[in-house]
C-alpha cells in the first residue's frame, strides 16, 4: 500500500545532511535535467498529470506554462506555510529530506526559466526552518545553488523566508503580498489565467510536496509516476491521519485507495475500539463526512469532490462516536474567526457572527432560529469574497449542520428543560 516517491529517504538516518543525501541519490536528477530543454521538462510534468498538493489540486504543468519566458527576473516561490489544522505533511519533507525539496526547486526553476527561488515557511516552524536553512547552506557550499550550478550555465539563488503565523498567507497571492513586505491580503483574481506577480515580475507558487515530486518524474519518466494512483488523480500523496486514530502519522500512498482501508489497516482503526462517527478528509477546510460516507469514499480528487467534500491536503481528522459535533464545529469556527484577514466584509463579519451563534447554542441559549441564521450567514459568505477562505468556512458549516442537525437540536432541548 505504501509507496516511496517523496518519502524514500525518510527512514535513512541523517538524510537531511548533504553527504548522506548524495550517497542515496540526492541531486542525481540534475545531470539529466540540465541535458534536457527546459520546455521538455515542463512537457514531462504535464504528461505525468502531477497536481498541486497544497489543497487546490491544479495541474502543475499547466501552471508552469503561464510563466512568460521574456521577462526577467522571474521567480519560483515554494509555499511551506503549512497552517491548515489537521495538515502536517510538508514538514516531514523539511525535516527528513530537505535536499529533495532543493533538488526539486532547481529542476523546476530551470524548467520555468526562474532566476530566483523563495521558500515561504510557516513562522511557527522554527525547527524545520533551521533544518532547511542548513540544507540550503550545504547546497551553496557544494555548488548546487548559486552561479553556474554544476557547470550547467544555470544560475539560481534560493532564500528562505519565515512568515508571521497568519493562516491566510497559505493562500498564494496573500503569501506574495507578505513576501513583498505588505499585509497578507489575498489579491483579486485576474480576468484570465496568468502567472502570479512578485514586485511586478512573473512568479509561480507551488506547494512543498508538489516540488519535491518533480525529481522523481524527471528521473524516472512520466509513466513511472502514472503507474500509481488513478487516471485523473495519478501518483501518490503524503496523507496525514490525526484525531481518534490508533496510529496517527503521515503515510505516502497512491491516490484512489479506499478511505476505510487506510484508516483501519494503516491507522489501526478508531482509537480504543470505538466506532467511527465522522472524518474530515483533507484538512479542516474540507466538509466533514459521516461514517457512512467514509465507507464509500476513496482518496482521490474526483470522488471526494462528487461527495461534496474535497481531498484538500490529505489531512484526515478522525472523530469517534463520542465526539460532539457542535463542539467540533465551534473549535473550527473559533479558528476561522481568528484567522480571517478582515479584508472582505462577508468574511470578517460572517466568521465572527457564526462563531458567536455556536457559542450561544453551546451555552444553552439557542433555538431553531440560530440554525437558520447559521445557514443564512453561510450562504452570504459563499462566493462573495476575494479568496476561498469564506466559501470554505461556508462549506464546513453546511456539512456539520445538515449532517448532524440532531446534535444541535439536543442543545435546544437542554435549554428548554
C-alpha positions as CSV (number, residue, x, y, z in Angstrom):
1,X,0.0,0.0,0.0
2,X,2.8,2.5,1.0
3,X,4.8,3.9,-2.0
4,X,8.0,5.8,-1.7
5,X,8.5,8.8,-4.0
6,X,9.0,11.8,-1.8
7,X,9.4,9.7,1.4
8,X,12.1,7.3,0.1
9,X,14.8,8.7,2.4
10,X,12.6,9.5,5.4
11,X,13.9,6.4,7.3
12,X,17.6,6.9,6.5
13,X,19.5,8.3,9.5
14,X,20.8,11.9,8.8
15,X,19.3,12.0,5.3
16,X,18.9,15.7,5.9
17,X,22.7,16.2,5.6
18,X,24.0,16.6,2.1
19,X,26.7,13.8,2.3
20,X,24.1,11.2,3.3
21,X,21.6,12.6,0.7
22,X,24.2,12.3,-2.0
23,X,25.0,8.7,-1.0
24,X,21.3,7.8,-1.6
25,X,20.8,9.5,-4.9
26,X,20.3,13.1,-3.9
27,X,20.7,15.7,-6.7
28,X,21.2,12.8,-9.3
29,X,18.3,14.3,-11.4
30,X,20.2,17.4,-12.2
31,X,22.5,15.9,-14.8
32,X,19.6,14.6,-16.7
33,X,17.5,17.8,-16.3
34,X,20.3,20.0,-17.5
35,X,20.8,17.8,-20.6
36,X,17.1,18.4,-21.4
37,X,15.5,21.5,-22.9
38,X,13.5,23.4,-20.2
39,X,10.3,23.0,-22.2
40,X,10.8,19.3,-22.4
41,X,10.8,19.1,-18.6
42,X,7.5,21.0,-18.4
43,X,6.1,18.6,-21.0
44,X,7.1,15.7,-18.8
45,X,5.4,17.2,-15.8
46,X,2.2,17.8,-17.9
47,X,2.2,14.2,-19.1
48,X,2.7,12.9,-15.6
49,X,-0.6,14.5,-14.5
50,X,1.1,15.9,-11.4
51,X,-1.4,18.1,-9.5
52,X,-0.7,20.6,-6.8
53,X,-0.6,19.0,-3.4
54,X,-1.3,22.1,-1.3
55,X,-5.0,21.8,-1.4
56,X,-6.2,23.0,-4.8
57,X,-5.1,20.1,-7.0
58,X,-4.5,22.3,-10.0
59,X,-2.4,20.7,-12.9
60,X,1.2,21.7,-12.2
61,X,2.4,21.6,-15.8
62,X,-0.4,23.9,-16.9
63,X,0.5,26.4,-14.2
64,X,4.2,26.3,-15.3
65,X,3.1,27.2,-18.8
66,X,1.7,30.5,-17.6
67,X,5.2,31.8,-16.8
68,X,6.4,34.2,-19.6
69,X,10.0,33.5,-20.7
70,X,10.7,37.0,-22.0
71,X,10.5,38.9,-18.6
72,X,13.4,38.9,-16.2
73,X,13.8,38.4,-13.4
74,X,11.3,35.7,-12.7
75,X,10.6,33.7,-9.5
76,X,9.7,30.3,-8.2
77,X,8.0,30.6,-4.7
78,X,7.5,27.4,-2.7
79,X,4.6,27.5,-0.3
80,X,5.7,26.0,3.0
81,X,3.2,27.9,5.1
82,X,1.5,24.8,6.3
83,X,-1.1,26.2,8.6
84,X,-4.2,24.1,7.9
85,X,-5.4,22.3,11.0
86,X,-5.0,18.6,10.5
87,X,-2.3,19.0,8.0
88,X,1.3,18.2,8.8
89,X,2.8,16.5,5.8
90,X,5.1,19.1,4.2
91,X,7.1,19.4,7.4
92,X,8.1,15.7,7.0
93,X,10.0,16.7,3.8
94,X,11.6,19.7,5.5
95,X,12.7,17.6,8.5
96,X,13.8,14.3,6.8
97,X,14.8,15.2,3.2
98,X,15.2,19.0,2.7
99,X,17.7,18.3,-0.1
100,X,15.0,16.6,-2.1
101,X,13.0,19.9,-2.0
102,X,16.0,21.9,-3.0
103,X,16.7,19.4,-5.9
104,X,13.1,19.9,-7.0
105,X,13.4,23.7,-6.8
106,X,16.4,23.6,-9.0
107,X,14.8,21.4,-11.7
108,X,11.5,23.4,-11.5
109,X,13.2,26.8,-11.7
110,X,15.3,25.6,-14.7
111,X,12.2,24.4,-16.5
112,X,10.4,27.7,-16.0
113,X,13.4,29.9,-16.5
114,X,13.2,31.3,-13.0
115,X,16.2,33.3,-11.7
116,X,15.4,33.3,-8.1
117,X,13.5,31.0,-5.7
118,X,12.0,31.6,-2.3
119,X,10.6,29.2,0.3
120,X,8.0,30.9,2.4
121,X,7.7,28.9,5.6
122,X,5.2,29.0,8.4
123,X,6.6,31.1,11.2
124,X,5.9,28.5,13.9
125,X,8.0,26.0,12.0
126,X,11.2,27.3,13.6
127,X,13.0,23.9,13.9
128,X,12.0,23.0,10.3
129,X,13.1,26.4,9.1
130,X,16.5,25.9,10.7
131,X,16.9,22.5,9.1
132,X,16.0,23.8,5.7
133,X,18.4,26.8,6.0
134,X,21.2,24.4,7.0
135,X,20.5,22.3,3.9
136,X,20.4,25.4,1.7
137,X,23.8,26.5,3.1
138,X,25.2,23.0,2.3
139,X,23.8,23.2,-1.2
140,X,25.5,26.5,-1.8
141,X,28.8,25.2,-0.5
142,X,28.7,22.2,-2.9
143,X,27.8,24.2,-5.9
144,X,24.2,23.1,-6.2
145,X,23.0,26.7,-5.8
146,X,24.4,30.0,-6.9
147,X,26.3,30.7,-10.2
148,X,26.8,28.1,-12.9
149,X,25.3,25.2,-11.0
150,X,27.4,22.1,-11.6
151,X,28.9,23.7,-14.7
152,X,25.5,23.9,-16.4
153,X,25.4,27.6,-17.1
154,X,22.3,27.8,-15.0
155,X,22.2,30.3,-12.1
156,X,19.7,30.2,-9.2
157,X,19.6,31.9,-5.8
158,X,17.4,30.5,-3.0
159,X,16.2,32.3,0.1
160,X,14.1,31.0,3.0
161,X,11.6,33.5,4.4
162,X,9.6,32.9,7.7
163,X,6.1,34.1,7.9
164,X,4.5,35.6,11.0
165,X,1.9,33.0,11.7
166,X,-1.0,34.1,9.5
167,X,-3.1,31.2,8.2
168,X,-4.3,33.4,5.3
169,X,-0.7,33.6,3.9
170,X,-1.1,30.0,2.8
171,X,-3.2,31.5,0.0
172,X,-0.7,32.1,-2.8
173,X,-1.5,35.8,-3.5
174,X,-1.6,36.7,0.2
175,X,1.8,34.9,0.5
176,X,3.2,37.1,-2.2
177,X,1.8,40.2,-0.6
178,X,3.5,39.2,2.7
179,X,6.8,38.4,0.8
180,X,6.7,41.9,-0.6
181,X,6.5,43.3,2.9
182,X,2.8,44.1,2.9
183,X,-0.2,42.9,4.9
184,X,-1.1,39.4,3.9
185,X,-4.3,40.1,2.0
186,X,-5.3,38.0,-1.0
187,X,-5.4,39.7,-4.4
188,X,-8.2,40.0,-6.8
189,X,-8.1,37.2,-9.4
190,X,-7.2,38.2,-13.0
191,X,-9.8,38.1,-15.7
192,X,-8.0,35.3,-17.5
193,X,-5.4,32.7,-16.4
194,X,-1.9,34.2,-15.9
195,X,1.0,33.7,-13.6
196,X,1.4,35.3,-10.2
197,X,3.4,38.5,-9.9
198,X,6.1,39.4,-7.4
199,X,7.2,43.0,-7.3
200,X,5.8,43.2,-10.9
201,X,7.7,40.2,-12.2
202,X,6.5,36.8,-13.1
203,X,6.2,34.2,-10.3
204,X,4.9,30.7,-9.9
205,X,3.8,29.5,-6.4
206,X,3.9,25.7,-5.8
207,X,3.5,23.6,-2.6
208,X,6.4,21.9,-1.0
209,X,5.3,18.3,-1.8
210,X,4.5,19.3,-5.4
211,X,8.0,20.5,-6.0
212,X,9.6,17.6,-4.1
213,X,7.8,15.2,-6.5
214,X,9.4,16.7,-9.6
215,X,12.8,14.9,-9.4
216,X,11.2,11.5,-9.5
217,X,9.1,12.4,-12.6
218,X,12.1,13.8,-14.4
219,X,14.5,11.0,-13.5
220,X,12.1,8.1,-14.0
221,X,9.7,9.4,-16.6
222,X,6.1,10.4,-16.5
223,X,4.9,6.8,-17.0
224,X,6.6,5.8,-13.7
225,X,4.5,8.4,-11.9
226,X,1.3,7.5,-13.6
227,X,1.8,3.9,-12.6
228,X,0.4,4.9,-9.2
229,X,-3.0,6.3,-8.4
230,X,-5.9,6.8,-10.8
231,X,-6.2,8.2,-14.3
232,X,-7.4,11.6,-13.2
233,X,-5.5,11.6,-9.9
234,X,-2.2,10.0,-10.8
235,X,0.7,9.4,-8.5
236,X,1.0,9.5,-4.7
237,X,0.5,11.9,-1.8
238,X,1.5,12.2,1.8
239,X,-1.7,11.5,3.7
240,X,-1.8,12.5,7.4
241,X,-4.1,11.0,10.0
242,X,-4.9,12.6,13.3
243,X,-7.6,12.7,16.0
244,X,-9.2,9.5,17.4
245,X,-6.9,7.1,15.5
246,X,-4.8,4.3,16.9
247,X,-1.7,5.0,14.8
248,X,-1.6,8.7,13.8
249,X,1.0,9.8,11.4
250,X,1.9,10.6,7.8
251,X,1.9,7.9,5.1
252,X,2.8,8.2,1.4
253,X,0.0,6.4,-0.5
254,X,-1.2,6.2,-4.1
255,X,-4.4,8.1,-4.9
256,X,-7.6,6.0,-5.2
257,X,-7.4,3.8,-2.1
258,X,-10.5,3.3,0.0
259,X,-10.6,5.7,2.9
260,X,-11.6,3.0,5.4
261,X,-8.9,0.7,4.2
262,X,-6.3,3.4,5.1
263,X,-8.0,4.2,8.4
264,X,-8.3,0.5,9.5
265,X,-5.1,-1.0,8.1
266,X,-2.6,1.8,8.4
267,X,-4.2,3.8,11.1
268,X,-5.1,0.8,13.2
269,X,-8.8,1.8,13.3
270,X,-10.5,4.2,15.7
271,X,-8.8,4.6,19.0
272,X,-9.8,2.4,22.0
273,X,-12.1,0.2,19.8
274,X,-14.8,2.9,19.5
275,X,-16.9,3.4,16.4
276,X,-16.2,5.9,13.7
277,X,-18.6,8.9,13.7
278,X,-17.0,11.3,11.2
279,X,-14.0,12.1,9.1
280,X,-12.7,15.5,7.9
281,X,-10.9,14.2,4.8
282,X,-8.5,16.9,3.7
283,X,-7.7,19.4,6.4
284,X,-10.1,21.5,8.4
285,X,-11.4,23.5,5.5
286,X,-12.9,20.4,3.7
287,X,-16.5,19.5,4.6
288,X,-17.0,16.7,7.1
289,X,-18.0,13.2,6.0
290,X,-20.3,10.9,8.1
291,X,-19.1,7.4,8.9
292,X,-21.4,6.0,6.2
293,X,-19.9,8.4,3.6
294,X,-16.4,7.4,4.7
295,X,-17.2,3.8,3.9
296,X,-17.9,4.7,0.3
297,X,-15.0,7.3,-0.1
298,X,-11.8,6.8,-2.0
299,X,-8.8,9.1,-1.6
300,X,-8.8,11.0,-4.9
301,X,-9.9,14.4,-6.1
302,X,-12.8,13.3,-8.2
303,X,-14.6,11.0,-5.7
304,X,-14.4,13.4,-2.7
305,X,-15.5,16.3,-4.9
306,X,-18.5,14.3,-6.1
307,X,-19.3,13.6,-2.4
308,X,-19.5,17.3,-1.7
309,X,-16.2,17.5,0.1
310,X,-12.6,17.5,-1.1
311,X,-9.2,15.9,-0.9
312,X,-7.5,19.1,0.1
313,X,-4.1,18.5,1.7
314,X,-4.9,14.9,2.5
315,X,-5.1,15.6,6.3
316,X,-7.7,13.2,7.7
317,X,-9.1,14.1,11.1
318,X,-10.8,11.1,12.6
319,X,-13.7,11.6,15.1
320,X,-15.2,8.7,17.2
321,X,-18.7,8.0,18.3
322,X,-18.4,10.1,21.5
323,X,-17.4,13.3,19.6
324,X,-19.7,16.3,20.0
325,X,-20.1,17.7,16.5
326,X,-21.3,21.1,17.8
327,X,-18.2,21.5,19.9
328,X,-16.1,20.3,16.9
329,X,-17.7,23.0,14.7
330,X,-17.2,25.6,17.4
331,X,-13.5,24.7,17.6
332,X,-13.2,25.2,13.8
333,X,-15.2,28.5,13.7
334,X,-13.1,30.0,16.5
335,X,-10.1,29.3,14.4
336,X,-11.6,30.8,11.3
337,X,-12.8,33.9,13.2
338,X,-9.3,34.5,14.5
339,X,-7.6,33.9,11.1
340,X,-9.8,35.9,8.8
341,X,-7.7,38.6,7.3
342,X,-10.6,41.0,7.5
343,X,-10.3,42.4,4.0
344,X,-13.8,41.3,2.9
345,X,-16.9,42.2,4.9
346,X,-18.8,38.9,4.5
347,X,-15.8,37.0,5.8
348,X,-14.7,39.5,8.5
349,X,-18.2,39.9,9.9
350,X,-19.5,36.4,9.0
351,X,-16.8,34.4,10.8
352,X,-17.4,36.4,13.9
353,X,-21.2,36.0,13.6
354,X,-21.2,32.3,13.2
355,X,-18.7,31.8,16.0
356,X,-21.0,33.8,18.3
357,X,-24.0,31.8,17.2
358,X,-22.3,28.5,18.0
359,X,-21.3,29.9,21.4
360,X,-24.9,30.7,22.2
361,X,-26.0,27.2,21.2
362,X,-23.4,25.6,23.4
363,X,-24.4,27.8,26.3
364,X,-28.0,26.5,26.0
365,X,-29.3,29.8,24.7
366,X,-30.0,28.7,21.2
367,X,-33.1,27.7,19.3
368,X,-34.1,26.8,15.7
369,X,-33.6,30.4,14.6
370,X,-29.9,30.0,15.4
371,X,-29.6,27.1,12.9
372,X,-31.4,29.1,10.2
373,X,-29.2,32.1,10.8
374,X,-26.1,29.9,10.7
375,X,-27.2,28.7,7.3
376,X,-28.2,32.2,6.1
377,X,-24.9,33.7,7.1
378,X,-23.1,30.7,5.5
379,X,-24.9,31.4,2.2
380,X,-23.9,35.1,2.3
381,X,-20.2,34.2,2.9
382,X,-20.1,31.8,-0.1
383,X,-18.8,33.4,-3.3
384,X,-18.9,37.0,-2.1
385,X,-15.2,37.4,-1.2
386,X,-11.8,37.8,-2.9
387,X,-10.4,34.4,-1.8
388,X,-11.8,31.0,-0.9
389,X,-11.5,31.4,2.8
390,X,-15.1,32.3,3.4
391,X,-16.5,29.9,0.9
392,X,-14.6,27.1,2.7
393,X,-16.0,28.1,6.0
394,X,-19.4,28.1,4.4
395,X,-18.9,24.5,3.2
396,X,-17.8,23.4,6.7
397,X,-20.8,25.0,8.4
398,X,-23.3,23.4,5.9
399,X,-21.8,20.0,6.3
400,X,-21.8,20.0,10.0
401,X,-25.3,21.4,10.4
402,X,-27.0,19.4,7.7
403,X,-25.4,16.0,8.6
404,X,-25.5,16.3,12.4
405,X,-28.5,18.6,13.0
406,X,-30.0,16.5,15.8
407,X,-26.9,17.2,17.9
408,X,-27.5,20.9,17.5
409,X,-31.2,20.4,18.4
410,X,-30.1,18.5,21.5
411,X,-28.7,21.7,23.0
412,X,-32.1,23.4,22.4
413,X,-33.9,20.7,24.3
414,X,-31.4,21.1,27.2
415,X,-32.1,24.9,27.3
416,X,-35.9,24.2,27.2
417,X,-35.6,21.8,30.1
